[in-house]
Structure formats: C-alpha cells, structure tokens
Amino acid sequence: MIRYFASRLAWGLPTLFVILTVTFFLIRIAPGGPFDEEQTLPAQIKRNLDAAYGLDQPLWVQYGRYLRGVAHGDFGPSFKYKDFTVTELISQGLPVSATLGSLAMALALIIGVLIGILAALRHQRWGDQAVMAAAVIGITVPSFVLLPFLALIFGVYLRWLPVAGWEPGSARHYVLPVIALTLPPLAFISRLTRASMLEVLRSPYIRTARAKGLPERIILWRHALRPALVPVAGFLAPAVAAIMTGSLVVESISGLPGIGRYLVQGALNRDYTLVMGMVVVYSALLIAMGLLVDLLYAWLDPRIRFQT
C-alpha cells in the first residue's frame, strides 16, 4: 500500500505540471489582457504596466519565471487586487471554500448513505419510492438554481437566514450555500447506495448468513455495508469536483470570499496570476481526492489489489 501511495503521488505531480502548463498558455492566448479597460489606456502607460509585471517579455520567459515562482510557493502579484499577492488571496479564501466544501461533502455522504440504506431496506414500499422521487429532483436541479430559490424562501419571505454577504465567525452565512451544494451529490449518493445495497443483500453470502440465523443488523453492518459502499467511494471524486465547480457560482451569488469567487473574478478580469493560482489549488485538491478514493477502495474491499 505504501508503494502504491508513493506511485500515485509521483504520477500526480506530472499531472499537476501539465494542467499548469496548459492553463498558462490558454489564458495568455485568450483575447484581452489584465489592463484592458473600457477606457483605453495611453500607449506609454500600458507599456509601463507591461514592463512592471514582466508582460513585455517573450511568453516562454514569462513561463519559466512563473514556474520558478511556483516552485518556491510564490504565485506572483494579482493584477487587479493591487495590495495583495495571489498567495495571500489563496490563504484568505481557501479556509472559506474548504469549510463550505467539507460541510457539503460530509452532509451529502452521511445523509445520502443513510437514506440509501433505509430505501433499500424498504424496497418497493412508499418510503423507497418517495426517496427515489426526491433524489431525481435533487439530481435535476443544479445548485446555482437551488440557491436563489432557498434564499427567496428562507431569506426574503421567512427572514430566518441571510440572503448573501459574509461575516467572519458567523455560521448562519454558511447554511444556504451548504444546502445548495449538498443536495445534488446527496441525491446521487442515496441512489447509488440504494442500488448497491439491494445487490449486496441479494448475494449468496448474505443468504448464507441469514440461513445461519445471524441477526439482520449484524448482517447489515458487518457483512453488507462495506461492499455496498464501494460504488459510493468511486463517486466521491466526481462529487468533490461537482461541489468545487458548483462553489464557483454559489460563492459568487452568496458573496462568500472563497477561492471560487476569486477564480470567477480573475477569469472575468483576465487576472492571469490569480486564475493560475486558483487552478493550481483546485487541481491539487482533485488529484489528492483521487488518491484518497483509491486508498478507500482497498479499505472497503480487501480483495482489491493495486498493481504498482
């Protein structure tokens, strides 16, 4: 297992390098620049700005300089947030985004698994059908549509929760964004758990355990649960990716100062270094999540053996 972990980690670094390289050149060749405003700048001022940020140098020189900075943990200055470096913006926004995403993923996993198990145990009953109908709705409604709807009900009409904005240390500002990000992956997880649990409960070794007279709760928790969670573990990486991409819009709508909001603003403003820094962070998180999912497979199903 240690050899496999080291092997996957070694493959993750080249993957991150490829993503960084492709993103660097794509954003540089895209139309527009960080200093293109509605009012055209005088040519001399624009040349001075380009020289100050090194944008007047050849593209390969800029690329080499950026790689050296990233290797030392320096993502460069932000072109739009004049008083901050990209590293400082990441350190400010990452705790907010990490809290938002972690809460959404934890709630989706815990509640989705429990709902899926209950639906499987009540197969073809009204509770099972109600859960599956609700799951279909949760799958079809994206988080950026769900959030304004929740804000309208709980923020405008009932006035229980803030519609948008941010107050450090206040948990109330997290509630609606977390719910909006939780529901779509929760629906997928509940359906996956239900289908997998039904398949496992029909397997021969479960019938054998029942024939031996084992209590149903022992069969469920000791023999059926771990194999049933294998498909759910495979969905965790796409679920994290969905939550990350959903947070880009959710943070912008709700006004949370997370890295998703910075990424959207950086892309709109052609803030090269800000976009690059956020892409590196998101890519590193997804690669790390993929590695954790592979390790989780081995824990859930000891029969799985990885080839290094």
C-alpha positions in Angstrom: 0.0 0.0 0.0 2.9 2.4 0.8 4.4 1.7 -2.6 1.1 2.3 -4.3 0.6 5.6 -2.4 4.1 6.7 -3.5 3.5 5.7 -7.1 0.2 7.6 -7.3 1.8 10.6 -5.7 4.6 10.5 -8.2 2.1 10.5 -11.1 0.1 13.3 -9.5 3.0 15.8 -9.8 3.4 15.5 -13.6 -0.4 15.7 -14.0 -0.4 19.0 -12.0 2.5 20.2 -14.1 0.6 19.5 -17.4 -2.5 21.3 -16.0 -0.4 24.3 -15.0 1.3 24.5 -18.4 -1.9 24.2 -20.5 -3.7 26.7 -18.3 -0.8 29.2 -18.5 -0.7 29.2 -22.3 -4.5 29.1 -22.8 -5.2 32.1 -20.7 -2.3 34.1 -22.3 -3.5 33.4 -25.9 -7.1 34.3 -25.0 -8.3 37.7 -26.2 -7.9 40.6 -23.8 -5.5 41.3 -21.1 -5.4 42.4 -17.4 -5.1 46.1 -18.3 -7.8 46.2 -21.0 -10.4 48.6 -19.7 -13.5 50.2 -21.2 -11.4 53.4 -21.5 -8.3 52.7 -23.5 -5.0 53.4 -21.6 -2.4 55.6 -23.2 0.2 53.6 -25.0 3.1 54.7 -22.7 1.2 53.9 -19.5 0.3 50.4 -20.9 3.9 49.8 -21.8 5.0 50.8 -18.3 2.4 48.4 -16.8 3.5 45.6 -19.0 7.1 46.2 -18.1 6.3 46.4 -14.4 4.7 42.9 -14.4 7.0 41.4 -17.0 4.3 41.1 -19.7 6.6 42.7 -22.2 8.9 39.7 -22.2 8.6 36.7 -24.5 6.0 34.1 -23.5 8.5 31.4 -22.8 10.4 33.7 -20.5 7.3 34.5 -18.6 6.5 30.8 -18.3 9.9 30.0 -16.9 9.7 32.8 -14.4 6.3 31.7 -13.3 7.5 28.1 -12.8 10.4 29.2 -10.7 8.0 31.2 -8.5 5.5 28.4 -8.1 8.4 26.0 -7.1 9.1 28.4 -4.2 5.4 28.9 -3.3 5.1 32.3 -5.0 2.2 32.7 -7.4 3.0 36.3 -8.1 1.1 39.5 -7.6 -2.6 39.9 -8.5 -3.1 42.3 -11.4 -6.5 43.6 -10.0 -6.1 43.3 -6.3 -3.2 45.7 -6.1 -2.4 45.3 -2.4 -2.4 41.5 -2.4 -0.4 38.7 -3.8 -2.1 35.6 -5.1 -0.7 33.6 -2.2 -2.3 36.0 0.2 -5.7 35.7 -1.6 -5.5 31.9 -1.5 -4.7 31.9 2.2 -7.7 34.2 2.8 -10.2 32.4 0.5 -9.1 28.7 1.0 -10.4 28.3 4.6 -13.9 29.6 3.5 -14.1 27.3 0.4 -12.7 24.4 2.4 -15.2 24.8 5.1 -18.1 25.2 2.6 -17.0 22.2 0.5 -16.2 19.9 3.5 -19.6 20.6 5.2 -21.4 19.9 1.9 -19.5 16.7 1.2 -19.8 15.4 4.7 -23.6 16.0 4.8 -24.1 14.6 1.4 -22.1 11.4 2.3 -23.6 10.8 5.7 -27.3 11.6 4.9 -27.1 10.1 1.4 -25.8 6.8 2.7 -28.3 6.6 5.5 -31.2 7.4 3.1 -30.0 4.9 0.6 -29.8 2.1 3.2 -33.3 2.9 4.5 -34.7 2.9 1.0 -33.0 -0.4 0.2 -34.5 -2.0 3.4 -37.9 -0.7 2.4 -37.7 -1.8 -1.2 -40.8 -1.2 -3.3 -42.6 0.5 -0.4 -43.9 4.1 -0.3 -40.8 5.3 1.6 -38.5 3.9 -1.1 -40.5 5.4 -3.9 -40.6 8.8 -2.1 -36.9 8.8 -1.6 -36.2 8.0 -5.2 -38.6 10.6 -6.5 -36.9 13.2 -4.3 -33.5 12.1 -5.5 -34.5 12.6 -9.1 -35.5 16.2 -8.3 -32.2 16.7 -6.4 -30.2 15.5 -9.4 -32.0 17.6 -12.0 -31.9 20.9 -10.1 -28.4 22.4 -10.1 -27.0 24.3 -7.1 -27.0 27.7 -8.8 -30.7 27.4 -9.4 -31.4 26.0 -5.9 -29.6 28.7 -4.0 -31.7 31.7 -5.2 -34.8 29.6 -4.5 -33.7 28.9 -0.9 -32.7 32.5 -0.5 -36.1 33.6 -1.6 -37.9 31.4 0.9 -35.6 31.4 4.0 -34.1 34.8 3.5 -36.7 37.1 1.9 -40.0 35.6 3.0 -39.2 33.9 6.3 -36.2 36.1 7.2 -34.5 33.2 9.0 -31.2 33.4 7.3 -29.1 36.0 5.5 -29.5 36.0 1.7 -25.9 36.9 0.9 -22.9 38.6 2.4 -20.2 37.4 4.8 -19.5 37.9 8.5 -16.4 36.2 9.8 -17.2 33.6 12.5 -20.9 33.5 11.6 -22.3 30.1 10.8 -25.6 31.5 9.5 -24.0 32.7 6.3 -22.9 29.1 5.5 -26.3 27.5 5.8 -27.9 28.3 2.5 -24.8 27.8 0.4 -24.0 24.5 2.1 -27.6 23.2 1.5 -27.4 24.3 -2.2 -24.1 22.4 -2.7 -25.2 19.4 -0.6 -28.5 18.4 -2.3 -27.3 17.3 -5.8 -24.5 15.0 -4.6 -26.7 13.7 -1.8 -29.3 12.6 -4.4 -26.7 10.7 -6.4 -25.2 9.1 -3.3 -28.6 8.0 -2.0 -29.4 6.3 -5.3 -26.0 4.7 -5.6 -26.2 3.3 -2.0 -29.7 2.0 -2.5 -28.9 0.2 -5.8 -25.6 -1.2 -4.4 -27.2 -2.3 -1.1 -30.0 -4.1 -2.9 -27.4 -6.0 -5.0 -25.4 -6.9 -2.0 -28.4 -8.1 0.1 -29.3 -10.5 -2.8 -25.8 -12.0 -2.9 -25.2 -15.7 -1.9 -23.0 -14.9 1.2 -25.8 -12.7 2.6 -28.3 -15.6 2.1 -25.9 -17.9 3.9 -25.5 -15.5 6.8 -29.3 -15.4 7.1 -29.5 -19.1 6.9 -27.1 -19.4 9.9 -29.5 -17.3 11.9 -27.5 -14.1 12.2 -29.5 -11.0 13.3 -30.4 -8.7 10.5 -28.5 -5.7 12.0 -25.3 -7.8 12.2 -25.7 -8.8 8.5 -26.3 -5.3 7.5 -23.4 -3.5 9.4 -20.8 -6.3 9.4 -21.3 -8.0 6.1 -23.3 -5.8 3.7 -22.3 -2.2 4.4 -18.7 -2.2 3.3 -19.2 -3.9 -0.1 -22.2 -1.7 -0.7 -20.1 1.5 -0.2 -17.6 0.6 -3.0 -19.6 2.3 -5.8 -20.2 5.3 -3.5 -16.4 5.6 -2.9 -16.0 5.7 -6.7 -18.4 8.6 -6.9 -16.6 10.7 -4.3 -14.1 12.2 -6.7 -16.7 13.3 -9.2 -18.8 14.5 -6.3 -16.0 16.7 -5.0 -15.4 18.0 -8.5 -19.1 18.9 -8.7 -19.1 20.6 -5.4 -16.0 22.6 -6.4 -17.4 23.7 -9.7 -20.8 24.5 -8.0 -19.0 26.6 -5.4 -17.7 28.9 -8.2 -21.2 30.1 -8.8 -22.5 29.7 -5.3 -19.8 31.8 -3.7 -20.3 34.5 -6.3 -24.1 34.6 -5.7 -23.9 34.4 -1.9 -20.9 36.8 -1.7 -18.6 34.4 0.2 -14.9 35.4 -0.1 -13.7 31.9 -1.2 -11.3 30.9 -3.9 -14.2 30.1 -6.2 -15.3 33.7 -6.2 -11.7 34.8 -6.8 -11.4 32.4 -9.7 -14.6 33.8 -11.4 -13.5 37.4 -10.9 -10.0 36.6 -12.1 -11.3 35.0 -15.3 -13.6 37.9 -16.0 -10.8 40.5 -15.3 -8.1 38.4 -17.2 -6.1 38.4 -13.9 -3.5 35.8 -15.2 -1.7 35.1 -11.9 -4.9 34.9 -9.9 -6.5 32.4 -12.3 -3.3 30.3 -12.4 -3.1 30.2 -8.6 -6.7 29.1 -8.2 -6.4 26.5 -10.9 -3.3 25.0 -9.3 -5.1 24.8 -5.9 -8.3 23.2 -7.4 -6.2 20.7 -9.4 -4.1 19.7 -6.4 -7.2 19.1 -4.3 -8.8 17.0 -7.1 -5.6 14.9 -7.5 -5.4 14.4 -3.8 -9.0 13.4 -3.6 -8.5 10.8 -6.4 -5.7 9.3 -4.4 -7.8 9.1 -1.3 -10.6 7.4 -3.2 -8.2 4.7 -4.4 -7.0 4.1 -0.9 -10.6 4.0 0.3 -11.3 1.2 -2.2 -8.7 -1.1 -0.5 -10.2 -0.4 2.9 -13.8 -1.1 1.8 -12.9 -4.3 -0.2 -9.8 -6.2 0.9 -10.0 -8.3 -2.3 -8.9 -5.3 -4.3 -5.1 -5.3 -5.0 -3.4 -2.5 -6.7 -0.6 -3.0 -9.2 2.3 -0.5 -8.8 
